[in-house]
Amino acid sequence: MPRLNGFRRPAVSLLTALTFVVLAVTGIIAFVLPFSVGIVGLHSLMGFVFVALVGLHVINNRRPLTNYLRGQLLGLALAVTSVLTLLFWWQPPPIRVLLSWSGNLGPAIERFQMDDEEMVFDYHPTPDYQLRLTVRTGPAYHAKSPPQVAIWLENQGGYHIKTLLAPAAEYEVPYWTFKHAGWQKAKREAEQLGEVDAVSSATPNGSFDPADYILPRSADESTPYSLLLEINQPGDNQPSLVHAVEIDNSLPRSFQLLELRGYPKREPDDESDAEMWALYYVDDSFSSALDLIDSALLTIDRAHVD
């Protein structure tokens, strides 16, 4: 038994050290380089192995470790660990700056970034479809008091398909709020009738599944849809403005500019007292609202649709 222990201790220590080296190297690679399933998978799985080896290491060295727990440094170690854990969890501005240096932004489907010069929205539902909306800011845009922005998709019937970016204050972007509320209502009614699956697989223009529009199985099944952006600067006493562009996978274009569609205005309710909104042409009453956006470019990289 002593002979076995004599072998086990150095073996566990050596394996623990080598596993730590792998974790350190893969951790640095994961921070510096773009996201990789292989690197993240290796780092995560090796982490489980490291936890098991640490457990064995604790068993082998329980006596000296017990003495450490009785020492005066235990409180200091717990305090330092707690502070670092809270800092890394809450991510105050200095930590966010540090994380921004990373090349690994993760496998995020949606990502939105905003600064003084532009707003960038990325949507990557699959490696075969990568959408980027780059909005160059105008002279009326101020990063310290940014406007409210909503980005969503609509089918040819003008019905909401999917919200890509929801605003922080819904009441500041009433057109998106109206469209999104209608989508939620229609989906609830379909779910109550048990028809969501049928609607999603029958005609693409009536589907609740955005994949039916964004990633059609063939060009014959492709249905045009639109991307809309509503922007409003709180406190400027001017309505929000809606910019839009039509996307057609059967006639794919890599670059498209969004056009100003108008401003939303509530219409008289219909006979069923349902709320109605429509877009109106921009008139001379608009000033700074027109200068929030200089241009909006939609870029789509997609695999060929047969």
Secondary structure, DSSP 8 states (H G I E B T S, - for coil): -HHHHHHHHHHHHHHHHHHHHHHHHHHHHHHHS---HHHHHHHHHHHHHHHHHHHHHHHHTHHHHHHHHHSTHHHHHHHHHHHHHHHHHH--HHHHHHHHT-S---S-SEEEEE-SSEEEEEEEEETTEEEEEEEEE-TT--TTS--EEEEEEEETTS-EEEEEE--SSGGGSHHHHHHHHHHHHHHHHHHHHT-HHHHHHS-GGG-S-THHHHS-SSGGG---EEEEEEEE-TTSSS--EEEEEEE-TTS--SEEE-EEEEEEEEE---TT---EEEEE---TT-SGGGGSEEEEEEEEEE----
